[in-house]
Amino acid sequence: MSLIKASLTLCFLCLVMSCKVAQSGAENSALQSANYHIIQLNQQDVSDGDLEMNIIAKESKIYGFSGCNTYHFNYQLKDDKLDMGDGISTKKYCEGQMDLENLFFEMTSQIDHFEQEKEGIIFKNQEGEIIIKALKD
C-alpha cells in the first residue's frame, strides 16, 4: 500500500513540476514591467534624446515621454503578437523635437512582436526588423 502511495505522490509531484515549467515558459513570452530609455528608432540612434518607456505588465500598459509629450498605450498580447492599439498623447508643440516624436509614434504603429532581454527590450515589425530598441534604466 505504501508503494502505491509513493507512486501516486511521485506522479503528482511530476505533474506539478511540469505545470510550473509550462508556466515559466509562458511568463517569458509576456512583457515584464520595467522602465526604459529608448536608444534606437528604426535605424536612427536616439540615445541622446529624452525618450522614455515604462511598462506595467499587470495592467497591460505602456507609457512614457516621447521627447515633448507624454503618451499611454493599453496593449494586448496574443499568440506572441503585440498589439499596441491606439495610443493617447498630450498635444503640446515643441520646436525642434517634433520630428523625433513623430518618428516614435510612426514606429509604435508598426510593432508586431518583441524580444525582452536582460538589459533591455527590442520591438520588431512584421518583417522582423528592429524598429524600437530600449535599455533598462
CYANA upper distance limits for C-alpha pairs under 8 A (distance plus 0.5 A):
  1 MET  CA      5 LYS  CA      6.92
  2 SER  CA      6 ALA  CA      6.52
  3 LEU  CA      7 SER  CA      6.60
  4 ILE  CA      8 LEU  CA      6.62
  5 LYS  CA      9 THR  CA      6.51
  6 ALA  CA     10 LEU  CA      6.60
  7 SER  CA     11 CYS  CA      6.67
  8 LEU  CA     12 PHE  CA      6.60
  9 THR  CA     13 LEU  CA      6.67
 10 LEU  CA     14 CYS  CA      6.68
 11 CYS  CA     15 LEU  CA      6.71
 12 PHE  CA     16 VAL  CA      6.71
 13 LEU  CA     17 MET  CA      6.58
 14 CYS  CA     18 SER  CA      6.61
 15 LEU  CA     19 CYS  CA      6.79
 16 VAL  CA     20 LYS  CA      6.82
 17 MET  CA     21 VAL  CA      6.74
 18 SER  CA     22 ALA  CA      6.69
 19 CYS  CA     23 GLN  CA      6.62
 20 LYS  CA     24 SER  CA      6.67
 21 VAL  CA     25 GLY  CA      6.82
 22 ALA  CA     26 ALA  CA      6.86
 23 GLN  CA     27 GLU  CA      6.75
 24 SER  CA     28 ASN  CA      6.98
 25 GLY  CA     29 SER  CA      7.52
 26 ALA  CA     30 ALA  CA      7.39
 29 SER  CA     80 ASP  CA      7.14
 30 ALA  CA     57 ALA  CA      8.43
 30 ALA  CA     77 LEU  CA      7.94
 31 LEU  CA     55 ILE  CA      8.20
 31 LEU  CA     57 ALA  CA      6.50
 31 LEU  CA    116 GLN  CA      7.76
 32 GLN  CA     55 ILE  CA      7.53
 32 GLN  CA     56 ILE  CA      7.96
 32 GLN  CA     57 ALA  CA      6.15
 32 GLN  CA    116 GLN  CA      8.40
 33 SER  CA     54 ASN  CA      7.91
 33 SER  CA     55 ILE  CA      5.30
 33 SER  CA     56 ILE  CA      5.30
 33 SER  CA     57 ALA  CA      5.56
 33 SER  CA     58 LYS  CA      8.36
 34 ALA  CA     54 ASN  CA      6.40
 34 ALA  CA     55 ILE  CA      5.90
 34 ALA  CA     56 ILE  CA      7.59
 34 ALA  CA    136 LYS  CA      7.35
 35 ASN  CA     52 GLU  CA      8.05
 35 ASN  CA     53 MET  CA      6.45
 35 ASN  CA     54 ASN  CA      4.84
 35 ASN  CA     55 ILE  CA      6.88
 35 ASN  CA    136 LYS  CA      6.26
 35 ASN  CA    137 ASP  CA      6.24
 36 TYR  CA     52 GLU  CA      6.32
 36 TYR  CA     53 MET  CA      5.52
 36 TYR  CA     54 ASN  CA      6.51
 36 TYR  CA    120 GLY  CA      7.69
 36 TYR  CA    134 ALA  CA      6.22
 36 TYR  CA    135 LEU  CA      5.72
 36 TYR  CA    136 LYS  CA      4.81
 36 TYR  CA    137 ASP  CA      5.70
 37 HIS  CA     47 SER  CA      8.17
 37 HIS  CA     50 ASP  CA      8.07
 37 HIS  CA     51 LEU  CA      6.54
 37 HIS  CA     52 GLU  CA      5.30
 37 HIS  CA     53 MET  CA      6.81
 37 HIS  CA    134 ALA  CA      5.83
 37 HIS  CA    135 LEU  CA      5.85
 37 HIS  CA    136 LYS  CA      6.82
 37 HIS  CA    137 ASP  CA      6.71
 38 ILE  CA     46 VAL  CA      7.51
 38 ILE  CA     47 SER  CA      6.98
 38 ILE  CA     50 ASP  CA      8.46
 38 ILE  CA     51 LEU  CA      5.88
 38 ILE  CA     52 GLU  CA      6.38
 38 ILE  CA     53 MET  CA      7.44
 38 ILE  CA    132 ILE  CA      7.71
 38 ILE  CA    133 LYS  CA      6.42
 38 ILE  CA    134 ALA  CA      4.53
 38 ILE  CA    135 LEU  CA      6.92
 39 ILE  CA     45 ASP  CA      6.46
 39 ILE  CA     46 VAL  CA      5.36
 39 ILE  CA     47 SER  CA      4.43
 39 ILE  CA     48 ASP  CA      8.08
 39 ILE  CA     49 GLY  CA      8.31
 39 ILE  CA     51 LEU  CA      8.37
 39 ILE  CA    132 ILE  CA      8.28
 39 ILE  CA    133 LYS  CA      6.31
 39 ILE  CA    134 ALA  CA      5.80
 39 ILE  CA    135 LEU  CA      7.54
 40 GLN  CA     44 GLN  CA      6.06
 40 GLN  CA     45 ASP  CA      5.21
 40 GLN  CA     46 VAL  CA      5.71
 40 GLN  CA     47 SER  CA      7.13
 40 GLN  CA    131 ILE  CA      7.94
 40 GLN  CA    132 ILE  CA      6.00
 40 GLN  CA    133 LYS  CA      5.45
 40 GLN  CA    134 ALA  CA      7.35
 41 LEU  CA     45 ASP  CA      7.18
 41 LEU  CA     46 VAL  CA      7.21
 41 LEU  CA    103 LEU  CA      7.72
 41 LEU  CA    104 PHE  CA      7.07
 41 LEU  CA    107 MET  CA      7.55
 41 LEU  CA    131 ILE  CA      6.01
 41 LEU  CA    132 ILE  CA      5.27
 41 LEU  CA    133 LYS  CA      7.26
 42 ASN  CA    107 MET  CA      7.54
 42 ASN  CA    130 ILE  CA      6.88
 42 ASN  CA    131 ILE  CA      4.61
 42 ASN  CA    132 ILE  CA      6.58
 43 GLN  CA    130 ILE  CA      8.34
 43 GLN  CA    131 ILE  CA      7.71
 46 VAL  CA     51 LEU  CA      8.48
 49 GLY  CA     67 GLY  CA      7.40
 50 ASP  CA     65 PHE  CA      7.76
 50 ASP  CA     66 SER  CA      7.62
 50 ASP  CA     67 GLY  CA      5.80
 51 LEU  CA     64 GLY  CA      8.08
 51 LEU  CA     65 PHE  CA      6.07
 51 LEU  CA     66 SER  CA      5.38
 51 LEU  CA     67 GLY  CA      5.83
 52 GLU  CA     64 GLY  CA      5.60
 52 GLU  CA     65 PHE  CA      5.47
 52 GLU  CA     66 SER  CA      6.98
 53 MET  CA     62 ILE  CA      7.27
 53 MET  CA     63 TYR  CA      6.27
 53 MET  CA     64 GLY  CA      5.03
 53 MET  CA     65 PHE  CA      7.27
 54 ASN  CA     62 ILE  CA      6.08
 54 ASN  CA     63 TYR  CA      5.78
 54 ASN  CA     64 GLY  CA      6.17
 55 ILE  CA     60 SER  CA      8.17
 55 ILE  CA     61 LYS  CA      6.42
 55 ILE  CA     62 ILE  CA      5.07
 55 ILE  CA     63 TYR  CA      7.16
 56 ILE  CA     60 SER  CA      6.53
 56 ILE  CA     61 LYS  CA      5.72
 56 ILE  CA     62 ILE  CA      6.83
 57 ALA  CA     61 LYS  CA      6.93
 60 SER  CA     74 ASN  CA      6.23
 60 SER  CA     75 TYR  CA      5.98
 60 SER  CA     76 GLN  CA      7.31
 61 LYS  CA     72 HIS  CA      7.63
 61 LYS  CA     73 PHE  CA      6.18
 61 LYS  CA     74 ASN  CA      5.14
 61 LYS  CA     75 TYR  CA      6.50
 62 ILE  CA     72 HIS  CA      6.30
 62 ILE  CA     73 PHE  CA      5.59
 62 ILE  CA     74 ASN  CA      6.96
 62 ILE  CA     75 TYR  CA      7.69
 63 TYR  CA     70 THR  CA      7.88
 63 TYR  CA     71 TYR  CA      5.91
 63 TYR  CA     72 HIS  CA      4.70
 63 TYR  CA     73 PHE  CA      6.63
 64 GLY  CA     70 THR  CA      6.09
 64 GLY  CA     71 TYR  CA      6.04
 64 GLY  CA     72 HIS  CA      7.25
 65 PHE  CA     69 ASN  CA      6.34
 65 PHE  CA     70 THR  CA      4.89
 65 PHE  CA     71 TYR  CA      6.73
 66 SER  CA     70 THR  CA      6.47
 66 SER  CA     71 TYR  CA      7.43
 66 SER  CA    101 GLU  CA      5.99
 66 SER  CA    104 PHE  CA      7.57
 67 GLY  CA     97 GLN  CA      6.93
 67 GLY  CA     98 MET  CA      8.32
 67 GLY  CA    100 LEU  CA      7.74
 67 GLY  CA    101 GLU  CA      6.47
 68 CYS  CA     92 LYS  CA      7.43
 68 CYS  CA     93 TYR  CA      7.73
 68 CYS  CA     94 CYS  CA      6.42
 68 CYS  CA     97 GLN  CA      7.05
 68 CYS  CA     98 MET  CA      7.73
 68 CYS  CA    101 GLU  CA      7.57
 69 ASN  CA     89 SER  CA      6.94
 69 ASN  CA     90 THR  CA      5.83
 69 ASN  CA     91 LYS  CA      7.10
 69 ASN  CA     92 LYS  CA      6.70
 70 THR  CA     89 SER  CA      6.05
 70 THR  CA     90 THR  CA      6.22
 71 TYR  CA     87 GLY  CA      7.30
 71 TYR  CA     88 ILE  CA      6.06
 71 TYR  CA     89 SER  CA      4.65
 71 TYR  CA     90 THR  CA      7.18
 72 HIS  CA     87 GLY  CA      6.01
 72 HIS  CA     88 ILE  CA      5.85
 72 HIS  CA     89 SER  CA      6.89
 73 PHE  CA     84 MET  CA      6.66
 73 PHE  CA     85 GLY  CA      7.42
 73 PHE  CA     86 ASP  CA      7.24
 73 PHE  CA     87 GLY  CA      4.98
 73 PHE  CA     88 ILE  CA      7.14
 74 ASN  CA     84 MET  CA      6.93
 74 ASN  CA     85 GLY  CA      7.30
 74 ASN  CA     86 ASP  CA      8.45
 74 ASN  CA     87 GLY  CA      7.72
 75 TYR  CA     82 LEU  CA      7.47
 75 TYR  CA     83 ASP  CA      6.08
 75 TYR  CA     84 MET  CA      4.90
 75 TYR  CA     85 GLY  CA      6.68
 76 GLN  CA     82 LEU  CA      6.45
 76 GLN  CA     83 ASP  CA      5.63
 76 GLN  CA     84 MET  CA      7.04
 76 GLN  CA     85 GLY  CA      8.26
 77 LEU  CA     81 LYS  CA      6.14
 77 LEU  CA     82 LEU  CA      5.19
 77 LEU  CA     83 ASP  CA      6.76
 78 LYS  CA     82 LEU  CA      7.18
 80 ASP  CA    113 HIS  CA      7.02
 81 LYS  CA    112 ASP  CA      6.14
 81 LYS  CA    113 HIS  CA      5.54
 82 LEU  CA    111 ILE  CA      7.36
 82 LEU  CA    112 ASP  CA      5.80
 82 LEU  CA    113 HIS  CA      5.53
 82 LEU  CA    114 PHE  CA      7.80
 83 ASP  CA    111 ILE  CA      7.68
 83 ASP  CA    112 ASP  CA      7.13
 84 MET  CA    108 THR  CA      7.68
 84 MET  CA    109 SER  CA      7.72
 84 MET  CA    111 ILE  CA      7.72
 85 GLY  CA    109 SER  CA      8.32
 93 TYR  CA     98 MET  CA      7.76
 94 CYS  CA     98 MET  CA      6.75
 97 GLN  CA    101 GLU  CA      7.04
 98 MET  CA    102 ASN  CA      6.42
 99 ASP  CA    103 LEU  CA      6.70
100 LEU  CA    104 PHE  CA      6.74
101 GLU  CA    105 PHE  CA      6.93
102 ASN  CA    106 GLU  CA      6.64
103 LEU  CA    107 MET  CA      6.64
104 PHE  CA    108 THR  CA      6.80
105 PHE  CA    109 SER  CA      6.89
106 GLU  CA    110 GLN  CA      7.44
107 MET  CA    111 ILE  CA      7.21
107 MET  CA    131 ILE  CA      6.53
107 MET  CA    132 ILE  CA      7.48
108 THR  CA    132 ILE  CA      8.41
110 GLN  CA    124 LYS  CA      8.35
110 GLN  CA    125 ASN  CA      5.95
110 GLN  CA    126 GLN  CA      8.05
110 GLN  CA    131 ILE  CA      8.39
111 ILE  CA    123 PHE  CA      6.64
111 ILE  CA    124 LYS  CA      6.14
111 ILE  CA    125 ASN  CA      5.35
111 ILE  CA    126 GLN  CA      7.80
111 ILE  CA    131 ILE  CA      7.96
112 ASP  CA    123 PHE  CA      7.97
112 ASP  CA    124 LYS  CA      6.49
112 ASP  CA    125 ASN  CA      5.35
112 ASP  CA    126 GLN  CA      5.78
113 HIS  CA    123 PHE  CA      6.49
113 HIS  CA    124 LYS  CA      5.99
113 HIS  CA    125 ASN  CA      7.17
113 HIS  CA    126 GLN  CA      7.94
114 PHE  CA    121 ILE  CA      7.56
114 PHE  CA    122 ILE  CA      6.01
114 PHE  CA    123 PHE  CA      4.83
114 PHE  CA    124 LYS  CA      6.24
115 GLU  CA    121 ILE  CA      6.32
115 GLU  CA    122 ILE  CA      5.69
115 GLU  CA    123 PHE  CA      7.04
116 GLN  CA    120 GLY  CA      6.76
116 GLN  CA    121 ILE  CA      4.94
116 GLN  CA    122 ILE  CA      6.88
117 GLU  CA    121 ILE  CA      6.16
117 GLU  CA    122 ILE  CA      8.44
119 GLU  CA    135 LEU  CA      6.33
119 GLU  CA    136 LYS  CA      6.27
120 GLY  CA    133 LYS  CA      8.08
120 GLY  CA    134 ALA  CA      6.03
120 GLY  CA    135 LEU  CA      4.57
120 GLY  CA    136 LYS  CA      5.54
121 ILE  CA    133 LYS  CA      6.50
121 ILE  CA    134 ALA  CA      5.92
121 ILE  CA    135 LEU  CA      6.98
121 ILE  CA    136 LYS  CA      8.39
122 ILE  CA    130 ILE  CA      7.16
122 ILE  CA    131 ILE  CA      8.22
122 ILE  CA    132 ILE  CA      6.39
122 ILE  CA    133 LYS  CA      5.04
122 ILE  CA    134 ALA  CA      6.96
123 PHE  CA    130 ILE  CA      6.52
123 PHE  CA    131 ILE  CA      6.42
123 PHE  CA    132 ILE  CA      5.57
123 PHE  CA    133 LYS  CA      6.82
124 LYS  CA    128 GLY  CA      5.79
124 LYS  CA    129 GLU  CA      5.73
124 LYS  CA    130 ILE  CA      5.03
124 LYS  CA    131 ILE  CA      5.85
124 LYS  CA    132 ILE  CA      7.43
125 ASN  CA    129 GLU  CA      6.06
125 ASN  CA    130 ILE  CA      7.25
125 ASN  CA    131 ILE  CA      7.01
